[in-house]
């Protein structure tokens, strides 16, 4: 009897043809900063937002492969999802929710080990705001290590959201440059998801000198004594260093993630 099980690569081919639906979710057990358990939450979405009978999603990106340069297709390192994760299933370009901070146009390009684009995946993003606070955890003091026993208020959704990758494997968000909190350097959390399964969870980082420049402006300057820099952060990895540069009145950051399917 023939094996009817689809490989992930065959599934991606069907996605490109519109035959397979997507969903976002999934967590790994590795904690943020290496010391805390992940936040509670389901590994799958509660709605049918990305099921096969849902309307097709428009990636809506203005970025092209040229914006990502000649990034090497180094397999993306896996990192923990940390204590502040919960799924926010809103497919939207602008995830700022009115939060103040330097505009960051952030693009993620997802490719395979041979640098071929992977369309139809879901990029799930979450990060802190300019003052180091995560949506859903207003009681967490950014000047102290994340406390244990955190319970999320999942009605807060700023700086969280999901986007599909387009035909070039690109997903784009309008967000703010993230602030910092105790024990962590500036970073963004990402999951790449296929059909309710997390392919990789990772964290993306910024050049310290560039971050220092951004932090001289409002509202970052309200917290001037940053405690943790890239070399001090146990999760920092140059393989997920964002290429960030000025972009009009804000900033453009691009990152290529390579997945072995």
N, C-alpha and C positions, 0 to 999 in steps of 0.2 A: 504493500500500500504506500502511496506517495505521502511524504510528510507535508501536511498542509500548514505547518507553523511558519509564519513570516519572520524573516530576519529583520533586525532593525533597519538595515539599509533598504530592504524591499518595502518596509512600512513607510519610510521616508519618500520613496518613489510614489507610493499611492497617495501620500499626503499632498505632494506636489500636484497630483491630478485631482485633488479634492475628494478623495474617496474615504479618507480616515479622519475622524474627529480628534481633537486634542483636549487635554485638561492639564491643569497645573496643580502641583502639590508635591508632598514628599519631604521628609526630613531625614537627616543623618544624626547619629548619636554623638558626634564629636562636638564639644562645646566651644563657645566663643571664648577666646583667651585661654582655653585649655583647662578651665577649672569649674565650669558651671554646666548644669544640665540644660538641654534645649527647652525652649518654651513649650507649653502644652499646646496641642492642636492636632487636627486631623491631617492625615497624609493625602487626602483627596478633597476635592471641592464639594461643597454642599449643593451646588446648583448645576444645571445643565448648560452652563455658559459655553462650554467647549465640546459638547457632545456632537455626534455626526449630523443631527438634524438642526443644529443651531445655524444662524446666518453666518455666511463666510466672513472672516475677519480681514480687515484692511490694515496692512502693516503701517501705512501712512508715513513711511520714512522719507526724508529728503536726502539721506546720506547714500553714497555710492561706494563701491569697493576702493575707488581712488582715495577716499577720505581715510582709509585704513593703512595706506602705504603697503610696503612689502613685509608685513609681519611674518615671522617664522611660524610654521605650524607645529609648535611644541605642544604636546598633549597637556591639557589644562590640569593643574594640580587640584586635588580634592581638599576642601577645608570644611570645617564644621559650620552648621547653620546658626549656632550661637543661641543665647537665651531669649532673643527678641523676635524670633520668627513666628508668624502665623500667616496663612494664605489670604491674600486679598485678590479676588478673582476679577477685578475690573481691568478690562482692556482699554487703556487710555494713554494718549501721548503725554499729557501734562499731569504729573503726579504731585505738584507742589502744594495744592490745597491752600494757597494763599500764604504759605510760610515764607518769611523773609530770608534773603540770602542771595549770594551770587548765582546767577543763572548758569546752569550747566546743561548743555545739550550733550547727552551721553549716548553713544552708539556702541552696540555689541554686535560683532560679526561672528557667527558660528560656522565652523568649517570642519571637515573630517581630517583624518591624519594625512591625506594627500592634498589638502588645501582646497578641496571642492566645497562650495557653499551648501549648507543644510537648510533648506526652506521648511516652513511649516512647523518649526519647534516653538515652544513657549519659553520666553525669558521672564523669569520671576525675580523682581528686584525689591530689596528693602534696605534702608539706610537711616541714619539719624538725621535730625535737622541741623541747622547751623549752630545750635547751642548744645548739641550732643544728646538730644532727647529723641527716643524712638516713639512713633505713634503707638498708642496702646499701653504705654508704660510711663505715664506722667509722674509717678512717684519715685522712679529710679533717678538718683542723684548722679549727674554726669561727672561730678568731682569725686565720686567714690566707686569702687569696683561694683559691678552688677550684683545685687543681692540675690540670695536664693529664694525659692518659693514664689517666683513671679507669676502673676495671673494677668493675662492680657485683657484689655478693654478693646475688643475687636471692632468696635464702631469707629475707631480712629483709623484713618487710612492715608495720612500724609506720608509722602516719600515711600509709598509702596504701590506696587501694581505689576501687571503682566502685559507683555507685548509679543505678538508672533513674529517670527523671522520671515522676511520677504524672499523673493526669488534669488536674491544675492546672499541670503543667510543673515541679513541685517535686521536688527531691532533697535528702535530709537526711543529715548525718553527725554522729556523736558523735566529737569529736577533742579535742585540747588546743590552747590558744592557742599559736601557733608562737613559737619563740625567734628569735634573730637570729644571723647570721654575717657575717664580714667582707665588706664592699662591698655588702651588701644590707640593706634595711629589712625589717620583719616582713611576710611575704606568704604566700600560698597559691597553688599552681599548679593549673590546671584545664584539662582538655580536654573538649569536648563532641563526642560521637561518634555517628554514625549508620551502622549496617551496615558496620562496619570502616573507615569513612572519618571522619577528623577534620574537623568543621565549623569549629571554632575552637579555638585554644590561647591561653590568656590567663593573667594573674596578678592576684590580688585583694589589696587592701591594707587596712591598719587606720589609724585616726586615731592620730597620734603621742602625743597626750596620754593617750588611753585605754591605749595600749600601755605608756607609762611607768608608769601606775597598776598595770597587771597585773604588770609586771616588778619591782615592789617585793616581791612575794611569792615563796615557794619554788616551784620551784628556780631561777627566773629570776634571783633576787638573787645567785646564785653567780657570775654574769657581769655585774657592775654597770656596766661602762663601754661601753655601746652606742656603736658607732662610726658607724653610718649611719642617718640619719633620712629621712623621705619626700622632702624637697626635694633631698637628696643622691643619691638612688637614680635611676639613669638610666632605670629601667623604670616608675617610679611614675606612675600615671594616675588622676585623680580619677573617671573614668568606671567604674572597677572598685573603688571605695572601699566596703568592707563597712560596713553599718549595724550596729554592735555596741553592745550594752547589757547591763547586769546581768540575770541569769536565775537566780533562786534562789541556789545556792551557786556557780554558774558564770557563763557568759556566753552570750548568743545573738547570732549574727551572721547577717545575711541579705544576699543579693546577687541582683539581677536581671540576667540576661544576655540581650541581644537579638541574634537572628541573622537575617540576611536570606537566606531560602531561595529 
